[in-house]
Amino acid sequence: MHVNLPEKRYYSIGEIAKAFDVNQSLLRFWEKEFKEIHPKKKQGGARKYTSEDVANIQIIYHLLKEKGLTIEGAKKQLKLKNISEDGNLVVIQKLEQLKSDLERLKKNL
């Protein structure tokens, strides 16, 4: 899944939820379940996600929603191999980016 977010230092939970088409409550749940997601929290409790958090959420989303793993299965997968360095995922992300770029070019023709 290609996430279409502007280049920023921090993202709100609403921006992340909209980009991944999930509820904010699901992101808060994943935050409790996966140690890889650790947004900064402001005094009022507002979460601010970094681009590293977004990348980790993208990996977790891929494991849970696209591959259909359970929470425990995704945790094991993350522990067994560092999936962020997995060549297949990187290639898939690049291909999805290329596809969206080509579709945009086709639309502009």
Backbone torsions as a table, in degrees:
resi	resn	phi	psi	omega
1	MET	NA	127.7	176.6
2	HIS	-89.3	128.2	179.9
3	VAL	-98.5	126.0	-177.8
4	ASN	-101.2	88.4	178.7
5	LEU	-122.6	143.4	175.8
6	PRO	-68.6	157.7	179.7
7	GLU	-75.9	108.7	-179.7
8	LYS	-139.0	166.9	177.3
9	ARG	-78.7	-42.6	-179.4
10	TYR	-132.7	148.6	178.1
11	TYR	-123.9	145.2	176.7
12	SER	-81.2	164.2	179.3
13	ILE	-64.6	-32.2	177.9
14	GLY	-65.1	-41.6	178.5
15	GLU	-64.0	-41.5	-179.2
16	ILE	-67.5	-45.0	-179.6
17	ALA	-60.7	-41.7	179.8
18	LYS	-67.3	-41.4	-178.9
19	ALA	-63.2	-37.7	-178.8
20	PHE	-95.2	-3.3	-178.9
21	ASP	56.3	49.8	176.3
22	VAL	-131.6	166.6	177.3
23	ASN	-77.9	153.0	176.5
24	GLN	-62.6	-33.4	179.4
25	SER	-63.9	-34.1	177.5
26	LEU	-65.6	-39.9	177.6
27	LEU	-64.2	-40.4	177.7
28	ARG	-65.1	-37.3	177.6
29	PHE	-64.8	-46.5	179.1
30	TRP	-61.2	-35.7	178.5
31	GLU	-60.2	-37.9	178.4
32	LYS	-73.7	-35.9	-175.0
33	GLU	-81.4	-34.3	-174.4
34	PHE	-115.1	122.0	-179.3
35	LYS	-71.2	-13.5	-179.9
36	GLU	-70.9	-19.2	179.4
37	ILE	-103.2	114.9	179.6
38	HIS	-144.7	79.9	180.0
39	PRO	-70.0	154.8	174.2
40	LYS	-75.9	144.6	179.3
41	LYS	-117.4	131.3	176.7
42	LYS	-78.5	173.5	-178.6
43	GLN	-56.3	-39.0	-179.5
44	GLY	-77.3	-3.4	179.4
45	GLY	96.3	-0.5	179.7
46	ALA	-68.4	131.6	-179.3
47	ARG	-87.2	139.3	175.8
48	LYS	-125.7	115.0	-176.3
49	TYR	-94.0	138.2	175.8
50	THR	-90.2	172.3	177.7
51	SER	-65.2	-29.0	175.5
52	GLU	-65.9	-41.5	176.1
53	ASP	-61.2	-41.9	-179.9
54	VAL	-62.1	-42.5	178.7
55	ALA	-62.7	-41.4	178.4
56	ASN	-66.4	-40.0	177.0
57	ILE	-63.5	-38.7	179.2
58	GLN	-63.1	-40.8	178.0
59	ILE	-65.3	-46.2	-179.6
60	ILE	-63.9	-41.5	176.9
61	TYR	-58.8	-45.4	179.8
62	HIS	-59.3	-45.9	-178.2
63	LEU	-66.2	-43.4	-174.7
64	LEU	-82.6	-48.1	-171.8
65	LYS	-89.9	-39.1	-175.7
66	GLU	-90.5	-41.5	179.3
67	LYS	-87.6	-19.0	176.6
68	GLY	79.3	22.1	178.2
69	LEU	-74.0	157.4	172.9
70	THR	-80.4	171.4	177.4
71	ILE	-57.9	-46.9	-179.7
72	GLU	-64.3	-39.8	178.0
73	GLY	-63.4	-40.7	178.5
74	ALA	-66.5	-39.6	178.3
75	LYS	-62.2	-43.6	179.0
76	LYS	-63.1	-42.6	-179.9
77	GLN	-61.1	-42.3	179.6
78	LEU	-67.3	-34.5	179.3
79	LYS	-74.5	-42.4	-174.4
80	LEU	-66.4	-43.8	177.8
81	LYS	-142.2	145.0	-178.5
82	ASN	-75.1	93.9	-172.3
83	ILE	-66.7	-21.6	179.5
84	SER	-66.5	-20.5	177.2
85	GLU	-101.3	4.3	-179.7
86	ASP	-67.1	125.9	-176.4
87	GLY	-61.9	-37.2	-178.2
88	ASN	-62.4	-44.0	-178.8
89	LEU	-65.7	-40.5	178.9
90	VAL	-62.5	-44.0	179.3
91	VAL	-63.3	-43.6	179.6
92	ILE	-60.6	-44.4	-179.9
93	GLN	-63.3	-41.3	179.1
94	LYS	-66.2	-40.3	178.2
95	LEU	-65.2	-39.1	177.9
96	GLU	-65.2	-38.4	177.8
97	GLN	-65.1	-44.1	178.8
98	LEU	-62.1	-42.2	179.1
99	LYS	-60.6	-46.0	-179.2
100	SER	-66.3	-36.2	176.6
101	ASP	-64.6	-43.9	179.3
102	LEU	-65.1	-39.1	177.9
103	GLU	-64.2	-39.4	178.2
104	ARG	-64.7	-42.6	177.9
105	LEU	-62.7	-43.5	179.3
106	LYS	-60.7	-40.3	-179.2
107	LYS	-65.2	-35.1	-177.8
108	ASN	-78.3	-14.4	-179.6
109	LEU	-75.8	NA	NA
